[in-house]
Amino acid sequence: MQKKKIVIYGASGFGREVAWLIQSCDDYGVVCFIDDDIFKHGTSLNEIPVMSFENACKQFPGAFIVGGVGDPKTRQLLMKKARAAGYRFKTIIHPRVERSQWIEVGVGTVICAGNILTTNITLGEHVQINLGCTIGHDVVIGNYTTLAPGVHVSGWVHFGKRVYVGTGAVIINGTEEKPIIIGDDAVIGAGACVTKSITAGETWGGVPARPLHNHR
């Protein structure tokens, strides 16, 4: 069976990790990276060519595309551009992800190796869950949110859109009556321990996590 062609938008460190993830999936094959840095065009990364957006559209018109950029706002802009050009999105889940059957995963989402997702979890579109995260019951993760490596999310936590959670952060559990809410565009620093809801657009860090500054 011929493998589905995948284009990765973003020739960066995480883009290379996404390529490795895709190469671990039997049905898919990475045909190129897209990058907006003209100095990368014509080069290769791990034997995969790097192209401009325009050249990739011409050479691989029927390919699927996956976001290889960790920053949520940038990823949203790139995927909007790809959609306008007619690209289709592909959801990528590494074979070494443990999950129940009660998981909803939006299109374009990337779930890397070593993650555990328990039950009754909803992931939006173009979510990125990096290496070695755990996600508990009744968690909702909004579109374009990123969990960096080693994030642990307990039950009854609801993330808005474009949230960024740094490496090793922990979010304790809410309740069914009062879930912990992480608002749109919030940033949680690496190693933070979140014990309460976070207002949209705020940056929190520390143990326990507190507001650091408003990044808007």
SERO-424598 format. One line per field, with one value per residue (C-alpha): y, x, z. Coordinates in nm, 4 decimals, decimal comma, padded with zeros to 6 digits, always signed. Last residue first. Layout:
BEGIN
yy: [Y/...]
xx: [X/...]
zz: [Z/...]
// end
This chain:
BEGIN
yy: [+04,0715/+03,9073/+04,0025/+03,9412/+03,6796/+03,5555/+03,2839/+02,9105/+02,7216/+02,6605/+02,9045/+03,0414/+03,2153/+03,4233/+03,5765/+03,6063/+03,4491/+03,4241/+03,1249/+02,8825/+02,7418/+02,5017/+02,5286/+02,3883/+02,5423/+02,3479/+02,5350/+02,8425/+02,8440/+03,0793/+03,1817/+03,2512/+03,1477/+03,0826/+02,7892/+02,6792/+02,4414/+02,2519/+02,3560/+02,1280/+01,8324/+01,9020/+02,0506/+01,8509/+01,9778/+02,1226/+02,0270/+02,1865/+01,9751/+02,1637/+02,4720/+02,4916/+02,7178/+02,7976/+02,8770/+02,8094/+02,7394/+02,4629/+02,2836/+02,0783/+01,8197/+01,5499/+01,5999/+01,7363/+01,6392/+01,8069/+01,6115/+01,7620/+02,0837/+02,0926/+02,3167/+02,4541/+02,5117/+02,4426/+02,3872/+02,1081/+01,9547/+01,7201/+01,4878/+01,2233/+01,2727/+01,3724/+01,2482/+01,3877/+01,2035/+01,3732/+01,6644/+01,7124/+01,9496/+02,0578/+02,1328/+02,0966/+02,0332/+01,7528/+01,6107/+01,3643/+01,1184/+00,8684/+00,8225/+00,9824/+00,8575/+00,9995/+00,8192/+00,9190/+01,2376/+01,3415/+01,5772/+01,7285/+01,8234/+01,7210/+01,7088/+01,4121/+01,2775/+01,0196/+00,7546/+00,4549/+00,4717/+00,5960/+00,4842/+00,6477/+00,4338/+00,4155/+00,7936/+00,9866/+01,2108/+01,3880/+01,4932/+01,8220/+01,8824/+02,1566/+02,3797/+02,6950/+02,8683/+02,5742/+02,6074/+02,9791/+02,9127/+02,6359/+02,8785/+03,1472/+02,8972/+02,7546/+03,1019/+03,1630/+02,8247/+02,8327/+02,4739/+02,4738/+02,1511/+02,1857/+01,8928/+01,8917/+01,6319/+01,5900/+01,6142/+01,9128/+01,7792/+01,9441/+02,2665/+02,3247/+02,2413/+02,4950/+02,7723/+02,7047/+02,7165/+02,3926/+02,1903/+01,8415/+01,5425/+01,3579/+01,4357/+01,8008/+01,9114/+02,2308/+02,3831/+02,6433/+02,7022/+03,0513/+03,1512/+03,1184/+03,0567/+02,6833/+02,3861/+02,0431/+01,7672/+01,4259/+01,2776/+00,9296/+00,7918/+00,4553/+00,2759/+00,5384/+00,5658/+00,7881/+01,0275/+01,0606/+01,1096/+01,3876/+01,5420/+01,5459/+01,7174/+01,9816/+02,0244/+02,1172/+02,3435/+02,3067/+02,4213/+02,3178/+01,9405/+01,7869/+01,4363/+01,1948/+00,8954/+00,5703/+00,3440/+00,0000]
xx: [-00,0686/+00,1932/+00,0342/+00,2936/+00,4001/+00,0668/+00,1113/+00,1858/+00,2338/+00,5125/+00,6241/+00,4823/+00,1818/+00,1396/-00,2040/-00,3919/-00,7172/-00,7523/-00,6000/-00,7977/-00,6414/-00,3712/-00,1169/+00,2252/+00,4903/+00,7918/+00,8114/+00,5896/+00,2176/+00,1080/-00,2556/-00,3758/-00,7362/-00,8176/-00,7079/-01,0182/-00,9976/-01,3243/-01,5868/-01,8921/-01,7120/-01,4105/-01,0680/-00,7480/-00,3936/-00,2066/+00,1613/+00,4330/+00,7287/+00,8007/+00,5884/+00,2146/+00,1101/-00,2594/-00,3727/-00,7424/-00,8924/-00,7884/-01,0395/-00,9174/-01,1474/-00,8883/-00,5155/-00,2778/+00,0886/+00,3312/+00,6479/+00,7323/+00,5547/+00,1735/+00,0567/-00,2938/-00,3891/-00,7614/-00,8838/-00,7962/-01,0791/-00,9943/-01,2615/-01,0198/-00,6463/-00,3780/-00,0211/+00,2692/+00,5845/+00,6759/+00,4785/+00,1051/+00,0254/-00,3324/-00,4126/-00,7892/-00,9452/-00,8745/-01,1609/-01,0927/-01,3449/-01,0791/-00,7080/-00,4529/-00,0975/+00,1859/+00,5106/+00,5506/+00,4039/+00,0420/-00,0118/-00,3539/-00,4374/-00,8024/-00,9530/-00,9176/-01,2045/-01,0990/-01,3243/-01,1509/-00,8807/-00,5318/-00,1686/+00,0571/+00,3437/+00,2037/+00,2486/-00,0683/-00,0813/-00,3990/-00,3798/-00,4855/-00,5827/-00,4150/-00,6288/-00,4149/-00,6525/-00,6130/-00,2345/-00,2481/-00,4826/-00,2464/+00,0448/-00,1422/-00,2628/+00,0864/+00,2268/-00,0297/+00,0314/+00,4141/+00,5303/+00,5799/+00,5655/+00,2064/+00,0911/-00,0023/-00,1621/-00,0345/-00,2377/-00,0609/+00,2887/+00,5280/+00,3356/+00,2198/+00,5693/+00,7194/+00,4853/+00,5405/+00,9150/+01,1051/+01,3189/+01,4123/+01,4090/+01,7418/+01,7592/+01,7041/+01,7646/+01,8673/+01,7127/+01,5206/+01,6695/+01,7995/+01,4512/+01,3136/+00,9392/+00,9793/+00,8031/+00,9447/+00,9228/+00,7892/+00,7175/+00,5641/+00,2498/+00,0732/+00,3337/+00,3558/+00,7046/+00,8126/+00,5379/+00,6848/+01,0338/+00,8998/+00,7230/+01,0553/+01,2175/+00,9446/+01,0029/+01,3623/+01,2735/+01,1785/+00,8174/+00,5172/+00,5459/+00,4228/+00,2747/+00,2259/+00,0063/+00,1989/+00,1317/+00,0000]
zz: [+02,5575/+02,7795/+03,1140/+03,3788/+03,6307/+03,7666/+04,0287/+04,0101/+04,3364/+04,2709/+04,0022/+03,6782/+03,5259/+03,2097/+03,1517/+02,8223/+02,9408/+03,3192/+03,4937/+03,7133/+04,0290/+04,1497/+03,8679/+03,9559/+03,7313/+03,6073/+03,2783/+03,2631/+03,1902/+02,9110/+02,8602/+02,5063/+02,5795/+02,9456/+03,1616/+03,3525/+03,6494/+03,6657/+03,9222/+03,9370/+03,7764/+03,9915/+03,9316/+03,9286/+03,9581/+03,6618/+03,6482/+03,4361/+03,3263/+03,0064/+02,9449/+02,8769/+02,5875/+02,5452/+02,1912/+02,2578/+02,5993/+02,8351/+03,0580/+03,3558/+03,5139/+03,5802/+03,6270/+03,3645/+03,3702/+03,1297/+03,0524/+02,7148/+02,6038/+02,5887/+02,3047/+02,2429/+01,8802/+01,9322/+02,2874/+02,5293/+02,7348/+03,0229/+03,1588/+03,2827/+03,3130/+03,0649/+03,1021/+02,8994/+02,7895/+02,4626/+02,3185/+02,2916/+02,0071/+01,9358/+01,5726/+01,6196/+01,9596/+02,2050/+02,4125/+02,6932/+02,8333/+02,9500/+03,0148/+02,7855/+02,8338/+02,6248/+02,5473/+02,1833/+02,0373/+01,9870/+01,6921/+01,6191/+01,2618/+01,2895/+01,6369/+01,8711/+02,0811/+02,3429/+02,4935/+02,3336/+02,5971/+02,5350/+02,5493/+02,2914/+02,1614/+01,8068/+01,7699/+01,6868/+01,3793/+01,2647/+00,9006/+00,7476/+00,3855/+00,1867/-00,0347/-00,0363/+00,2070/+00,4441/+00,4346/+00,5161/+00,8091/+00,9201/+00,9192/+01,1150/+01,3755/+01,4125/+01,4765/+01,7500/+01,9139/+01,9205/+01,8766/+01,5001/+01,2983/+01,1767/+00,9649/+00,5957/+00,3689/+00,0161/-00,3019/-00,4551/-00,3763/-00,6228/-00,6839/-00,3260/-00,1980/-00,4366/-00,3167/+00,0527/+00,0060/+00,0344/+00,2763/+00,1547/+00,3954/+00,4378/+00,8112/+00,7281/+00,3721/+00,1967/-00,1147/+00,0824/+00,4273/+00,3454/+00,2293/+00,5835/+00,5318/+00,5884/+00,4360/+00,5132/+00,2573/+00,1533/+00,4961/+00,4659/+00,6264/+00,6669/+00,8799/+01,1531/+01,3036/+01,0135/+01,1213/+01,4720/+01,3283/+01,1068/+01,4069/+01,5907/+01,2938/+01,2991/+01,6715/+01,6059/+01,3173/+00,9528/+01,0035/+00,7958/+00,7644/+00,4379/+00,4509/+00,1619/+00,2409/+00,2010/-00,0933/+00,0000]
// end
